[in-house]
Amino acid sequence: MGLLHSTMLTETQKANPDVAAVLEIAFTSGTKYYSSVGAGLSTQLYQEKVVSWPVIKRAVSDGDSLESVTYSATVLDHDFEFSKLIATDGIKALRGAAVTLKLVSPNVTDANAFTLFEGKFVGFQPSGPLEYRFDFRMDDTALESVYPKIVVGGGNFPLADAGANDKPIPLVEGVHSADGVTSGGMVPTLYVNTATFEYAVCVGYADVPEVFVDGVEQSSGFTITHPMINGVDYTVVDFDADQDTSEVTVNVEGYDADADGGGARFTNPAEQLKHLLVNFVFGNYKTGAWLLDSSAPVNTTHWTESEDFLDQIAAEGSRWIGGSQRSGLDTIREWLDNHGLKAFWTNDGKLAIRPDDPFETTLYIDDAWVRWEQAPGDPESFNQEYDDSRVVSEFSVSYIYGEADAQFFDNVLVADPSVGDMVSRELKLLWAVSRI
C-alpha cells in the first residue's frame, strides 16, 4: 500500500483518532456515499448504513499469477433507497460502477484521505431484512476479455482468403529474425486481400526487413506498405502478383515509441508488456500516436522500476501475438513465468509489477527478536530441518521461438552436478529474444 499523508498519519496516532472508513460507489444515476452505522462523521455527505466491512488483503503470488480478490460490505436499506435504484437503473447498469473505499477524517482534507481500495461493483445479494451485501473487486474486466481485437471477417478485409477468416490481425513486440536458421521468416502473415495480393503482418507500424515465399527470401516483386484501412493502421506486404497457395513469412522488427518506425524500438520486456496492455488489452489502438499510459490502470512508477531492473541485467524480449485470441490475464501469466517478476494490484486499483530482486539488501523486520520454542524434554527440537524438495537443481531453457515454424531454435541446460537427486524444471521462454 501507499503511505498515509502526514496529516492523516498524525490523526491516526492520536489517543482518540477521528477517522472512519467510507464507501463510494459511482452508480449511473449518481454517486452514493456510505459510512459505518454510528460513525458520527461531521459531514452530511455520508449515509450511516454500513454494518460490516471487508478485511482488505493484498496478495502477491509466489508463482506466475495475478491475484484479484472480491470483497464484500453489508449495507442497510431501511429507506429502500438501493431497492429503488435497482428498479430505476437496472441490475446491468449497477454492475461495473466504480468503487472507492477510503479512510477519511474531518480533520484531514479529502485530498489527503487514504485510498484503501479502488475497483468495480460486481454484484449484490439480500443478506437480511432490509440489507444487502455489496460485492466489489479489482477492475480486471479487460484482462479477462480476449485480444487482439481486430479480426479478419465481416467488414474487415472482405476479400480475404478463406484461411484468414476469423483470425486476429497479429501484434508484434521486439525483433523476430533468425536468418539462415529457419526455412523462411520468423512469423507468418495473413492473406487479407486476394484481389490486390496483400498479406497483413500486424496492426500498427512495424519494419519488415525480409520477406519469404515458401521459405525462399524475395528481393523484388513486393512492397512493404503501411495503409490505413477503415481507420486502422496496418503493416502489409503488397505483392505485384498472386502468390497462390504459397506460404508468406517475414522477419519483423516490432513496435517503436513513435508508432511510425522513427522512434526507439521497444525491447525491454517490461516496457513491451505495458505497451501491449495499455494499447491492445485495456485500450483498442487504431491509428496515430500510441495511447497514453494514463488511459489504462497501470502503476507507471513500479513499471519504470521494473524496466530499470531488467535493463541492469540486459534483458531483451519479443513476442508475436496472433493465430488465435487470448486473454490479457493469460498474457500476464505467461510473461511472469518467463521473466520471474511479480504482478499485483495497488491499493488505488492500478496494475503493477516488481522484481523479486536477489540483490535487495534492505529488510523490514517488525520485531528484532525471534522466539523459537523448545519442545518439553526434546532438546533436538532446536535443530533446523531444511526442506529442499522444491529447490530446482536443473533448468532446461528453450528460447528464440519461431512462430512460423512453431518451434524453439535454441536450448541450454543449466544444472548443479553436486546435487544427487535432480529436481528439473523446463522453461519455454516465449517472451525471450527471438533473433540471431
ABEGO torsion letter per residue (X at the ends): XBBBBAAAAAAAABABBBBBBBBBBBBAAEBBBBBBBGAGBABAABBBABABBBBBBBBBBABABBBBBBBBBBBBAAAGAAAAAAAAAEAAAABGBBBBBBBBBAABBAAABBBABBBBBAEBBBAEBGBBBBBBBBBAAAAABBOBABBBEEABGAABBAAABGBBBBBBBEBBBBBGABAEBABBBBBABAAAGBBBABBEBBBBABBBBGGBBBABGBBBBBBBBGGBBBBBBBBABBAEABBBBBBBBBBBAAGAGABBBBABAAAAAAAAAAAAAABBBABEBBBBAAABBBBAAAAAAAAAAAAAAGBBBBBBBBGBBBBAAAAAAAAAAAAGBBBBBBAAGBBBBBBBBAABABBBBABABBBBBBBBGBAAAABBBBBAAABBABBBBBBGBBAAAGBBABBBBBBBAABABBBBBBBBBAABBABX
